[in-house]
Amino acid sequence: MADKDSLSMSSSSSSLTTSDAAGGAEKNKKSDKDLLHSRTFLDVSSEEELLSGIKRETESGRLPATVASGMRELYQNYRNAVHLSGIPNADDIVLTNMSVAFDRVLLDLEEPFVFSPHHKAIREPFDYYMFGQNYIRPLVDFKNSYVGNIALFCEMEERLQQGHNIVLISNHQTEADPAIIALLLEKSNSHIAENMIYVAGDRVLTDPLCKPFSMGRNLLCVYSKKHMYDVPELVDMKRRANTRSLKEMALLLRGGSQLIWIAPSGGRDRPDPITKEWYPAPFDVSSVDNMRRLVDHAGIPGHIYPLALLCHDIMPPPLQVEKEIGEKRVISFHGAGLSVAAEINYHDLALGCEEDEKAKVYTQALYDSVFDQYKVLRAAIHGKLGLGASKPSVSLSQPWT
């Protein structure tokens, strides 16, 4: 899953290491772990057995009570959402997906996985990427979902094949953003779906119910500015960890053919407390400018595109930012939308601007594009205009049909 509270670009807990070696070592241990692993959730054949397994593992001491409570709540909400989809075999899908999810949660509690600053999606011996895709798929109402400007995603794939770097400056709505993005693009742009690198906050690397989903994504792990000062004595350590992650990002960009997603708002969008309307949260100027500088200094052609995402109905965040790990997870079956606009070139835009205004002007241009695309997606999905919500700057389609 994506960063719950994404990149602040300010310079992990014990869950973040200083090199890829730790992640690789954990990967190599998987077979041994599986041999010793409890099969409580893998052997269930009914809802009663699944819930009984949670109780049994809690009583054995292998499952903390707080995690067990979250698992029961997650099961009920996921089951209800999948049933709303109208899928004929909903019961089988729910039981299969939840039993695998709980099995992976328990496995990680038995021997916690350690994320490196640059985490590569684990595809074997267990395919965590497909696990996440299969889990979120029944929650997406594809009949009422749309992709804007599919030709630009094809353009990005061509540029990646040429060795260019691509950065997507995006809003951020749910823990499931990476899976939803990949699901909307898997038929038309599978390379983007499977190879995108997400700048992810530490909370999705430490929350027991999030970690298995995060393990299936390519991640650059950082601490969000929103949570930088939650524990004052850890501020310096967090800044050092972010510096290591920025160095990893710089190295990746120098190699070319990188596709990086970042949400410079520093967290998920939230509804306006008065109007209850959802809009992309404002972008942090320093985050955008740091990203732009990394792209410019890589010595490789780079392109920055504004990307809009609308999917908050599927798994909305808490109304306010929370310090504690283990948020309540509301889940729904709903349409989702994704749109990208033409790249915005910093140097072209900055012509004629005062030096101290350039970064602000560039950030605002990116945000304005995301905001405009978001309004089109909202008209298509919430306004029920469908493909008719298209306009010259945003051509909607359903590439999975």
VOGU-3710 file (C-alpha; in Angstrom, 3 decimals, decimal comma):
1> madkdslsms> 0,000/0,000/0,000  1,050/3,546/-0,555  2,334/5,870/1,929  -0,293/6,689/4,424  1,388/10,032/4,947  3,771/10,498/2,083  7,018/12,265/1,363  7,933/15,463/3,163  11,414/15,412/1,626  12,698/16,805/4,916
11> ssssslttsd> 15,891/15,629/5,999  12,812/4,144/10,561  12,019/3,335/13,235  13,828/0,013/13,488  11,777/-1,039/10,470  13,991/0,990/8,087  17,529/-0,178/7,353  20,418/1,562/5,658  20,812/-0,723/2,676  19,008/-3,227/0,498
21> aaggaeknkk> 20,928/-6,003/2,215  18,469/-6,309/5,080  15,514/-6,587/2,745  17,376/-9,180/0,687  18,254/-11,174/3,776  14,639/-11,181/4,893  13,628/-12,347/1,450  16,015/-15,299/1,631  14,562/-16,340/4,964  11,041/-16,727/3,600
31> sdkdllhsrt> 11,254/-20,461/2,967  12,517/-21,172/6,479  9,855/-18,954/7,987  7,107/-20,724/6,093  8,245/-24,112/7,393  7,804/-22,979/11,012  4,747/-20,837/10,367  1,321/-21,542/11,896  -1,202/-22,669/9,280  -4,211/-21,504/11,281
41> fldvsseeel> -5,579/-19,222/8,574  -4,500/-21,232/5,530  -6,598/-24,241/6,502  -9,925/-22,484/7,127  -13,006/-23,396/5,086  -15,619/-21,073/6,592  -16,130/-17,689/8,201  -16,584/-19,371/11,571  -13,199/-21,099/11,277  -11,521/-17,846/10,227
51> lsgikretes> -12,860/-15,899/13,212  -12,161/-18,844/15,508  -8,574/-18,794/14,234  -8,194/-15,169/15,326  -9,408/-16,103/18,806  -7,132/-19,136/18,990  -4,026/-17,221/17,894  -4,818/-14,456/20,386  -5,164/-16,942/23,239  -1,861/-18,563/22,228
61> grlpatvasg> -0,101/-15,203/22,544  1,019/-15,110/18,915  -1,536/-12,437/18,009  -1,705/-9,200/20,042  -5,227/-8,303/21,155  -5,127/-4,933/19,397  -4,180/-6,564/16,098  -6,837/-9,253/16,560  -9,482/-6,579/17,066  -8,355/-4,823/13,888
71> mrelyqnyrn> -8,481/-8,098/11,962  -12,068/-8,805/13,027  -13,141/-5,298/12,066  -11,301/-5,514/8,742  -12,968/-8,838/7,949  -16,472/-7,537/8,612  -15,939/-4,369/6,564  -14,271/-6,194/3,668  -16,996/-8,862/3,599  -19,759/-6,259/3,532
81> avhlsgipna> -18,075/-4,258/0,752  -17,478/-7,277/-1,488  -21,075/-8,415/-1,034  -22,239/-4,979/-2,206  -20,393/-5,585/-5,477  -22,922/-8,215/-6,490  -20,232/-10,738/-7,432  -21,909/-14,184/-7,488  -19,106/-15,968/-5,610  -18,580/-13,181/-3,061
91> ddivltnmsv> -18,374/-15,549/-0,078  -15,571/-17,578/-1,672  -13,642/-14,453/-2,673  -13,921/-12,959/0,798  -12,815/-16,129/2,555  -9,898/-16,713/0,167  -8,601/-13,139/0,281  -9,046/-12,653/4,011  -7,484/-15,982/4,937  -4,405/-15,159/2,855
101> afdrvlldle> -4,248/-11,637/4,291  -4,474/-12,865/7,880  -1,907/-15,565/7,180  0,551/-12,944/5,921  -0,144/-10,704/8,930  0,546/-13,588/11,306  3,685/-14,593/9,417  5,070/-11,081/9,772  4,222/-10,936/13,467  6,140/-14,165/13,970
111> epfvfsphhk> 9,217/-12,721/12,281  8,824/-9,060/11,265  9,976/-8,057/7,813  12,493/-5,199/7,692  12,123/-2,642/4,899  15,212/-1,129/3,317  15,249/2,522/2,118  14,613/1,205/-1,406  12,320/-1,794/-1,137  11,726/-3,962/-4,190
121> airepfdyym> 8,386/-5,722/-4,502  8,525/-9,331/-3,311  7,187/-11,546/-6,101  8,483/-14,952/-4,950  8,243/-17,464/-3,373  5,003/-15,678/-2,397  3,778/-13,016/-4,833  2,877/-10,086/-2,573  2,109/-7,899/-5,590  -0,630/-10,187/-6,919
131> fgqnyirplv> -1,891/-10,740/-3,384  -2,544/-6,981/-3,125  -4,110/-6,833/-6,576  -6,458/-9,726/-5,893  -7,444/-8,297/-2,530  -8,412/-4,824/-3,801  -9,864/-5,928/-7,185  -13,348/-6,874/-5,865  -13,660/-3,418/-4,267  -13,323/-1,521/-7,557
141> dfknsyvgni> -16,493/-0,881/-9,540  -14,901/-1,012/-12,982  -18,172/-0,110/-14,724  -17,972/3,261/-13,022  -14,197/3,753/-13,135  -12,219/5,806/-15,644  -8,705/6,636/-16,822  -7,891/10,069/-18,198  -5,496/10,545/-21,144  -4,441/6,931/-21,640
151> alfcemeerl> -2,230/8,033/-24,558  0,038/9,860/-22,094  0,578/6,672/-20,103  1,674/5,052/-23,365  3,984/8,011/-23,975  5,519/7,466/-20,546  6,166/3,792/-21,273  7,952/4,736/-24,501  10,129/7,242/-22,662  10,981/4,695/-19,993
161> qqghnivlis> 12,071/2,267/-22,706  14,347/5,012/-24,047  16,045/5,269/-20,646  14,294/8,434/-19,507  13,087/9,010/-15,944  9,436/9,738/-15,163  8,120/11,351/-11,975  4,408/11,541/-11,201  3,384/14,376/-8,890  0,104/13,177/-7,438
171> nhqteadpai> -2,535/13,630/-4,808  -2,951/10,738/-2,364  -6,245/9,351/-1,082  -6,061/5,879/0,450  -3,783/3,137/1,673  -4,856/1,236/-1,434  -3,677/3,876/-3,955  -0,879/1,704/-5,445  -3,214/-1,250/-5,989  -5,950/0,927/-7,481
181> iallleksns> -3,502/2,643/-9,842  -2,167/-0,739/-10,935  -5,657/-2,214/-11,387  -6,751/0,673/-13,615  -3,622/0,313/-15,773  -2,887/-3,420/-15,737  -4,597/-4,143/-19,081  -3,255/-1,139/-21,016  0,064/-0,311/-19,317  1,280/-3,316/-17,375
191> hiaenmiyva> 4,865/-2,047/-17,217  3,740/1,049/-15,330  1,414/-1,000/-13,131  4,146/-3,380/-11,990  7,255/-1,187/-11,979  6,183/2,084/-10,420  8,129/3,085/-7,315  6,057/4,728/-4,588  7,483/7,169/-2,070  6,019/5,682/1,113
201> gdrvltdplc> 5,739/6,920/4,682  6,859/4,810/7,618  3,345/4,156/8,892  2,486/1,678/6,122  5,784/-0,066/6,880  4,959/-0,588/10,545  1,174/-1,105/10,748  0,681/-4,915/10,992  -2,380/-4,849/8,724  -0,588/-2,738/6,092
211> kpfsmgrnll> 2,826/-4,348/5,930  1,953/-7,392/3,769  0,445/-5,088/1,137  3,450/-2,755/1,245  5,783/-5,714/0,712  4,271/-6,168/-2,768  5,168/-2,648/-3,961  8,373/-0,974/-5,039  8,957/1,649/-2,367  11,250/4,464/-1,356
221> cvyskkhmyd> 10,744/4,697/2,393  10,624/8,060/4,150  9,221/9,774/7,210  6,387/12,201/6,581  6,692/15,788/7,696  3,259/15,366/9,308  4,685/12,768/11,692  8,249/14,045/11,932  7,714/15,450/15,430  5,344/12,847/16,887
231> vpelvdmkrr> 8,206/11,637/19,095  10,661/14,568/19,587  13,624/12,378/20,538  13,360/10,526/17,204  13,455/13,609/14,974  17,189/13,430/14,226  17,020/9,723/13,435  14,081/10,293/11,098  15,921/13,053/9,261  18,964/10,835/8,809
241> antrslkema> 16,756/8,052/7,470  15,167/10,459/4,982  18,599/11,594/3,839  19,546/7,962/3,134  16,348/7,477/1,142  17,014/10,619/-0,899  20,472/9,301/-1,731  18,907/6,012/-2,861  16,500/7,956/-5,058  19,316/9,987/-6,583
251> lllrggsqli> 21,216/6,792/-7,423  18,150/5,260/-9,042  17,543/8,330/-11,192  21,151/8,389/-12,370  20,608/4,889/-13,748  17,610/5,981/-15,841  14,324/4,266/-16,742  12,833/4,986/-13,308  9,154/5,679/-12,679  8,520/7,360/-9,318
261> wiapsggrdr> 5,202/8,372/-7,730  5,211/11,004/-5,009  2,461/12,820/-3,106  3,995/16,180/-2,099  1,019/17,018/0,123  2,715/14,859/2,770  -0,381/12,728/3,363  -3,806/11,643/2,227  -6,517/14,040/1,100  -9,277/14,751/3,607
271> pdpitkewyp> -12,758/16,224/3,128  -13,390/19,860/3,914  -14,743/19,900/7,496  -17,537/22,296/6,516  -18,555/21,373/2,968  -17,539/17,686/3,274  -16,178/17,941/-0,287  -12,992/16,065/-1,188  -10,214/17,851/-3,087  -6,483/17,257/-3,533
281> apfdvssvdn> -4,552/18,584/-0,530  -2,114/21,437/-1,275  1,385/20,471/-2,395  4,455/21,293/-0,315  6,731/23,562/-2,365  9,971/22,207/-0,904  8,952/18,607/-1,635  8,200/19,401/-5,279  11,374/21,458/-5,709  13,588/18,794/-4,130
291> mrrlvdhagi> 12,086/16,200/-6,456  12,574/18,475/-9,448  16,223/19,061/-8,525  16,869/15,333/-8,202  15,435/14,796/-11,683  17,440/17,677/-13,177  20,721/16,593/-11,581  20,451/12,939/-12,589  22,180/13,521/-15,935  19,372/11,563/-17,627
301> pghiyplall> 16,392/13,036/-19,507  13,559/13,373/-17,015  9,888/14,277/-17,219  7,488/15,377/-14,475  3,777/14,752/-15,000  0,801/15,804/-12,831  -1,378/12,839/-11,868  -4,853/12,921/-10,301  -6,397/10,084/-8,332  -9,969/9,722/-7,051
311> chdimppplq> -10,618/6,627/-4,948  -11,347/7,822/-1,406  -14,733/6,061/-1,311  -13,070/2,643/-1,410  -10,975/3,077/1,737  -11,300/6,578/3,209  -8,726/7,730/5,752  -9,653/8,956/9,235  -11,082/12,468/9,085  -8,013/13,782/10,899
321> vekeigekrv> -4,348/12,777/10,921  -3,715/10,279/13,726  -0,483/9,716/15,638  -1,272/6,177/16,716  -0,775/3,167/14,459  -3,856/1,020/13,836  -6,586/3,222/12,377  -10,173/2,093/11,842  -10,562/0,843/8,264  -13,787/1,667/6,466
331> isfhgaglsv> -14,147/-0,181/3,148  -16,608/0,230/0,265  -17,241/-1,003/-3,277  -16,988/2,032/-5,551  -15,737/3,451/-8,812  -12,271/5,005/-9,011  -10,516/7,382/-11,372  -6,980/8,080/-12,537  -5,787/10,779/-14,911  -2,475/12,198/-16,098
341> aaeinyhdla> -1,805/15,446/-17,937  1,054/16,483/-20,199  4,389/17,003/-18,479  5,075/20,440/-17,077  8,573/21,744/-17,767  10,066/23,771/-14,928  12,475/25,780/-17,037  9,810/26,843/-19,515  7,442/27,835/-16,736  10,089/29,693/-14,724
351> lgceedekak> 11,011/32,073/-17,539  10,299/35,625/-16,428  9,759/34,640/-12,777  11,765/36,036/-9,895  14,226/33,485/-8,546  12,443/33,094/-5,206  9,101/32,587/-6,965  10,056/29,881/-9,447  9,500/26,896/-7,166  6,143/28,268/-5,971
361> vytqalydsv> 4,946/28,924/-9,516  5,978/25,437/-10,647  4,329/23,728/-7,673  1,127/25,675/-8,213  1,045/24,744/-11,901  1,325/21,058/-11,020  -1,336/21,346/-8,353  -3,711/23,249/-10,627  -3,436/20,503/-13,232  -4,119/17,777/-10,663
371> fdqykvlraa> -7,073/19,777/-9,329  -8,570/20,246/-12,815  -8,199/16,576/-13,658  -9,706/15,624/-10,320  -12,813/17,677/-11,064  -13,294/15,773/-14,323  -12,955/12,430/-12,528  -15,402/13,577/-9,877  -17,945/14,604/-12,529  -17,570/11,214/-14,222
381> ihgklglgas> -17,869/9,124/-11,046  -19,820/11,109/-8,455  -21,687/13,233/-10,982  -22,502/10,061/-12,951  -21,566/11,685/-16,273  -19,288/8,792/-17,162  -17,299/9,213/-20,340  -19,386/12,309/-21,029  -17,356/14,206/-18,418  -14,409/14,273/-20,837
391> kpsvslsqpw> -13,123/17,626/-22,026  -10,290/18,632/-24,393  -7,646/18,416/-21,648  -8,912/15,145/-20,131  -10,096/12,337/-22,417  -11,664/9,574/-20,350  -11,703/5,904/-21,282  -12,085/2,429/-19,768  -9,049/0,534/-21,114  -10,108/-2,749/-19,479
401> t> -13,212/-3,040/-21,698
//
